[in-house]
Amino acid sequence: MKKTSTNRMMKEKMMIAFDDKGRIIKKSEDLILCFPTTCIIEEPETGLHPAFQSKMAEMIVDAQMTFEINFIIETHSEYFIRKLQFLTATKVLNPGDAVIYYFNNPKKVPANEEQIKKITIDENGSLSDTFGTGFIDEGTNLKFDLLRNIKRQQN
């Protein structure tokens, strides 16, 4: 990629603009703080279709590899996390390249856990620990509730 005063990376219909040092300079109205070697981004998935949330993870990985900058990302997107798992399992990322810090509600920290839990992604894409209830399990729980409801209606 040719470096200019403003580099742009585009995949599908999403665009993030970077300056010549690899700092993000444009991405909607979300909180973005960039320093020479680190960018902090709040909820980059906001307002994005689930498929684009996954592509956002790819773009951030591409930016990290291209510009050698680190990212700290606050997200609630299962799609974003699942894409990081997939990229690790397919060897685009190495185990340890993406680390997740899960913040338990300070008033509801489970027994034998810290408020902030470190979760890593191993070489096959598996997570080293689980998230709290209502995060990644919510879709599965809703699917089972729907199946139970369908079964009840058939009886």
C-alpha positions in Angstrom: 0.0 0.0 0.0 1.4 3.4 -1.0 1.8 5.8 1.9 0.4 9.2 1.4 -0.6 11.9 3.9 -3.9 10.0 4.3 -4.0 6.3 3.7 -7.4 4.6 3.4 -8.2 1.0 3.9 -11.5 -0.2 2.3 -13.2 -3.5 2.5 -16.8 -3.8 1.3 -18.5 -0.5 2.2 -16.6 0.3 5.4 -13.8 2.8 5.5 -11.3 3.9 8.1 -8.8 6.7 7.3 -5.2 6.5 8.6 -2.6 9.2 8.5 1.0 8.4 7.3 1.9 7.2 10.8 -0.9 4.6 10.9 -3.1 6.6 13.2 -6.9 6.4 12.6 -8.1 9.9 11.8 -11.7 9.2 10.7 -14.3 6.7 11.8 -17.9 7.9 12.4 -18.5 9.7 15.8 -17.2 7.0 18.1 -14.5 7.7 20.7 -11.1 7.2 19.1 -7.8 8.1 20.8 -4.6 7.6 18.9 -1.0 7.8 20.1 2.1 7.0 18.1 1.9 3.3 18.7 -1.6 2.7 20.2 -5.2 3.5 19.2 -8.1 3.2 21.7 -11.4 2.7 20.1 -14.8 2.6 21.8 -17.4 0.2 20.3 -16.3 0.3 16.6 -19.2 -2.0 15.8 -21.8 0.6 16.7 -24.4 0.9 13.9 -22.8 -1.8 11.8 -24.5 -4.8 10.3 -23.2 -8.0 11.9 -21.3 -9.0 8.8 -19.5 -5.6 8.8 -18.7 -6.0 12.5 -16.8 -9.1 11.6 -15.1 -7.2 8.7 -14.2 -4.4 11.2 -12.1 -6.9 13.1 -10.3 -7.9 9.9 -9.6 -4.3 9.1 -8.2 -3.6 12.5 -6.0 -6.7 12.3 -4.8 -5.5 8.8 -4.1 -2.0 10.2 -2.1 -3.5 13.1 0.0 -5.6 10.7 0.5 -2.8 8.2 1.3 0.0 10.6 2.6 -2.0 13.6 0.3 -0.2 16.0 -1.5 -1.7 18.9 -5.3 -1.4 19.5 -7.3 -1.3 22.7 -10.9 -1.9 21.7 -14.0 -1.8 23.9 -16.7 -4.0 22.3 -19.9 -5.8 23.0 -19.8 -7.5 19.6 -19.8 -11.3 19.6 -19.1 -11.1 15.8 -16.0 -9.1 16.4 -14.7 -11.6 19.0 -15.7 -14.6 16.9 -13.7 -13.1 13.9 -10.6 -12.8 16.2 -11.1 -16.4 17.1 -11.3 -17.4 13.4 -8.3 -15.3 12.5 -6.3 -17.1 15.2 -7.5 -20.5 14.2 -6.5 -19.9 10.6 -3.1 -18.6 11.6 -3.6 -15.0 10.5 -3.1 -14.1 14.2 -0.8 -16.0 16.6 -2.2 -17.1 20.0 -1.6 -14.1 22.3 -1.9 -11.5 19.5 -5.5 -10.7 20.6 -6.2 -10.7 24.3 -9.6 -10.1 25.8 -10.2 -8.5 29.2 -13.7 -9.2 30.4 -15.0 -6.8 33.0 -17.5 -8.3 35.4 -20.1 -6.1 37.0 -18.4 -4.9 40.2 -21.6 -5.7 42.1 -21.9 -9.2 40.7 -18.3 -10.6 40.5 -18.7 -14.4 40.5 -17.0 -16.3 43.3 -13.4 -17.2 42.6 -13.1 -14.6 39.9 -11.5 -11.2 39.7 -13.5 -8.2 38.4 -11.3 -8.1 35.4 -10.8 -11.5 33.7 -8.1 -12.1 31.1 -9.2 -14.4 28.3 -6.8 -15.6 25.6 -7.5 -17.2 22.2 -5.6 -20.5 21.7 -4.2 -21.8 18.4 -7.5 -23.6 17.4 -9.5 -20.4 18.1 -10.9 -21.5 21.5 -11.2 -19.1 24.3 -9.3 -19.8 27.5 -12.3 -18.9 29.7 -16.0 -18.1 29.5 -17.6 -14.7 29.5 -20.2 -13.8 32.0 -23.8 -14.8 31.4 -25.7 -12.8 28.7 -22.8 -12.1 26.4 -21.8 -14.9 23.9 -24.4 -17.3 25.4 -27.4 -15.1 24.8 -27.9 -16.1 21.1 -27.7 -19.8 22.0 -30.1 -19.3 24.9 -32.6 -17.6 22.6 -32.3 -20.3 20.0 -33.1 -23.0 22.7 -36.0 -20.9 24.0 -37.3 -20.7 20.5 -37.0 -24.4 19.9 -38.7 -25.2 23.3 -41.5 -22.8 22.2 -41.9 -24.5 18.9 -42.0 -27.9 20.5 -44.7 -26.7 23.0 -46.8 -25.4 20.1 -46.6 -28.7 18.3 -47.9 -30.7 21.3 
